[in-house]
Structure formats: C-alpha cells, structure tokens
Amino acid sequence: MHRSRLRIEDKELDFEFEIINVQFNEVGRYILRLTVENPLLEGSGTGVRLQVNDGDMLSTNTGATDVIAQTNVNEIQAVLKKKFIFRLPKGYCQNDKNHDVRLHIEAFRVTGTSLRSGTKEGEAFFAIYPRTNAPRINVFAKENEDFYCYSIIVALLRVQDDELTMHCGRMACNVSFHMVRFPKDMVSQTDSSMLLREEGGPSDLITPGSHPPALHAPLTASPQQQAPTPTSPSSIPQVTS
C-alpha cells in the first residue's frame, strides 16, 4: 500500500533528548548545556521553545543540567534535569542548503552551581534535521509516529585552545523526533516500519519503554566529529591537566 510522505516543513515539531547517565574522564563538577541551533542562519533560536523534565514550556533554545559531581572516574552519574523537549516552529526544519538544525552539547567544569563559574571542557553535536547518518528520517511516518526514535552513546570531545582533541567524557541518551503531540495523541506510540542502519541492515525503533544502551557500547559521534571508539569504560583515556 502506498504511503505518502509528510511535509516536515509544514509541521510544528518536538525534538526530545533525554540524558540517561554521563561519565567524565576527570574528577570534578560539571554542567551540560544543550542548545538547538542552525549555524547557517543568524538568530536561529527565534521561535524555539524548551521544556525541561515536567516544567513549563519556555521561549528559549538553550537549557542546562544540574551540577554533575564526578567523584570517581570509574562511575557513571545520573542527572536530575535530564529530559529536554525542544519545540521547533513550522518552517524551522527544511531540507535545503540553508538549514542544518543540530543540537550543540557543551560540557563545563564549574566551581559553583552555575555556568558563570564554568570553563568549557568539551562538546558534541547531534544532527536533528536533515540527518546524513543512520538512522535516517522515516519520511513515511504517520502523524502519531516518530521520524526517528533510538538510543545512542554521545562522545564529549575535549576542547583545548579551540581545538577538539580527545574525549573528556560521554553520555548515554534517548532521542526522538516527531510532530507535536497533544494528550489525545499520546495513546498511540511509534509503530513505524523499521529504519535501516547505515550498513543496510534493519534496526528496530527504540520505544519509550526500551532500555538504553550501556556505557560500554561504542561511542556515536555526529558527522561533524568522528572519534576513536573505546570498548569499555576502563579504556576511556584519562587526561591529566
């Protein structure tokens, strides 16, 4: 049966990013800042709204976690402010040369409880739309289905002298991208046909009840930054200052 493509450009969209746990390579106190941006356009935060956990939807394109205390480099840490829902207005996501919507994740080492006392230690990027790597957009998704929904490990690459050099940490996350859902739409969750991996094999969609990957899974970096892949937490390089 023929399935028509949804016009993403005409829809108000939600990008959900949930941090399951995080691990840094050095002992310290950290805050993660998440920003939806389009580096090709000035003022790309206009019209974006953000909900953190069960809070109110605010007119901003950036949010931050609580302070994450890494007291032992061999332990993974939970985050209280962990679920970020970015609401993107109609026309924000378009498949042309002027639109490259991504999530910019920055890691700051802090001495207090705010970013004002922070020093940027690392960063990562996640391509929201369009996607150039697997899994790609399910362009045949119905209105109550996800364009994509899966779990990943994100590498936080260290920043030194404005150059990305090596890992400063990593985090396990759930991501999903879909049209705005109102309460009546929440009954039916994703039942899309399976997306294809980059290698061409099938990959089951991760549903909200699925378990995230363990932190010993391979790191997944965005197309902008490809990094070596450690195979276990013990293999993460520890960097001395």
N, C-alpha and C positions, 0 to 999 in steps of 0.2 A: 504494500500500500504506500502510496506516495505521501511523504511528509514535507510540508513547506517549511522554509527557513524563517525564523523570527528575525525581525529587523531590530537588532540591538540598539541601533542609533536612536530609535523612536521610544525607547523604554527607560523608565527610572529603575536603577539597578542597585543591588546591595552586594558589596564585597565583604565577606566575613573572614576574619583572620583570628584564630584562637591559638594562644600560646599554651602548649601542654606542659612543657618544662624547658629549662635552659641550663647550660653549663658553661662556665668561663674557665679559661686556662690559668688564670692567676687569682689568688685570693684578693678579695676586695668587695666594695659596694658598688652596684651598677644600677642604671636605669636605662630602659629601652624606649626610644622614641620612634613612633610609626607615623609616616606621612604618605598620603596619596598625592601623587604629582604627575604632571605631564611636562617633562623637561623641554619639550619643543614649543610650549606656549607660556607666555608671561601671565601671571595671575591665575595659574591653573587650579588654585584652591577655591576659587569662587564658585559658590553653589553647592559645594560638598558639605555633607553633614556627618556627624560621628556619634555613635552610641558606644559607651564602654560598659561592659557587663550588662546590668539591667537598668542603667542610668537613663537620663533624658537624652534625646537626640539634639545635639548642639551644632551650631553653624561653624564648623571648623574642619580642616582637612588633616589635622595632626593631633596625636594623643600620646600619652606616656604611661608606662607601667609604674607600679610602686617600686621601692628600693629592693633590689635583689642582693642578698648577702651571700657571697660565695666564700664560705669559711674553710672548705676542703675541696681541692680541685678534683677529687675523685667522686664527688657527689653531684647529683642533679638537683635543681632548685625549682620549686613551684612558684607561681606568680599569682597574686591576688587580682590585680587588674589584668585580665588575660584575654577577654573576648572583645574585639574591636570590629564594629559593623560600620563600614563607610557607605553612606548613601550617595550615589552618583546621579546627578540630574540628567534629564533627557538631553541627548546630544553630546554628553561628556565623553562617551566611548564611541569612536568612529574608526573604521578600518581604512585609514588613508595615511599619507606621509606626514601629516601634521599632528597626528595623535599617537601617543605612546604612553598609555596610562600604566603606572607602576606603583608598587609600594616600596618606599625607602625606609629601611630599618637601620637605626643608629644606636650604638651601644656607648654609653657614657660611664666612666668611672667617677663616682661622687664621694665627697667627704661629708655632706649633709644629707638633706632629704629632698633636694630639688636639683634641677638641671643647671641652675645658676652656679653651683659649685662643681660642675662636672667637666671632665676632659674627655673628648671623643677618643674612643679606643678602637672601634671597629664599625663596620656597616655591611649591609647586604641589600640586594634588590630582588623584588619578585614582580614579574611581568603579569599585570592584571588583564589588559586587553590592548592590542591583539596579542595573542600568545604565539611565540615562534618555536617553542619546545613542547614536548609531551608532558602531560596530556593536553591536547588542544581543545578549543571550544567545541562543544557539541551544538552545532548550528541548527540541529533539528529538534532541540529540546522544546517540550511543550511549556505552556505558561507556568505550570506548577513544578517544573523540573529544573535542575541545575544545569548551567552551561559547563561547569566542572565542579567537582567536589572530591577531595582526596587529602591524604596526609603526606607531609614532607619533613625532611631534616634540612634546616637552613644554616649554612656556614656564615659566621660573622667574621669577615676578613679584617685583619688588623690594619689600622691607619697609622703610618709613620711618615712624617714630612710630606703629607698629602699623597702618599703612595700606598696602595694596597699591597701588603707583603705576605702575611700568613694569617692563620686563624687566631682570633682572640677568644673564640667560643662558638657555640652552636646551640640551636634550639629545635625542639620537635613542635610541629604546628599542624592544625587542621585549617584548610582553606576551602571556601566555596564562593561561587559567583552565580547570581540568579536575579530575576526580576524581583522588585519589592513585593513582599508577601504580607498580606493583612491576615488577621486571626483566622478567618474562614479558609484561607489558603494553606494554613499550616497542617491541616489534617493529612493532606496528600504530600508525601515527600518524594524525593528523586527516585524515578524508576526508568531512567533513560537507558537506552541501549548502551552497551559497553563501549568505552572510549578505547582508542588504540594507543599503545605505547609508541615511543619514537622508533623502536626496533620493528614495529609492525604487529606485535602480539597483543592479545586482549588484556585489558586491565579493568577489574571490577571497580565501579564507583564506590567511594567510601561514604557510607551513610552516617547520620549523626550518632548512631549507636555503636559505630565501629571503633575498634581500638586503634590509637595512633601508633606509629612505628616506634620501636625502642631506639634510644640514642646511639646504640651501636650500629644502626643501619647506615648505609652510605650517605655521605653529605650530598645535598642537592643545591647547587648554586644556580643563579639566574644566568641568562645568556650573556649578561654584561660581565660576569666574573666566573670563570671556571677555576676550580681549586683542586688540589690533591685530595684524595678520598681516604681518610683514616678508616680502619676497620673496627676499632673498638675504642672506648673512652681512654684506655691506657695508652693508645697510640697518638692521642692528640698532643702536638708539640707544646711544651711548656716554655714560655719565653721569659727570660729574666730581663729586668729593665736596665 
